[in-house]
Amino acid sequence: MVNVVWDEDTCFESGDCCSLLPKVFRFEDDKLVIDTSGASEEAIRDAVSRCPSGALRIEE
């Protein structure tokens, strides 16, 4: 499974990732919770690439 890393300092909480894949990305107590079991690797990679702030990245 793919490993997604979130940079809290870079994120401006546009919510794009949560809108695209709500089963993978959600905010709880101002922290992004990531559950990569909620979608395919391809869908997750696509959502990460669409992050407008660049706060999400795939760790290989």
Secondary structure, 3 states (H helix, E strand, C coil): CCEEEECCCCCCCCCHHHHHCCCCEEEECCEEEECHHHCCHHHHHHHHHCCCCCCEEEEC
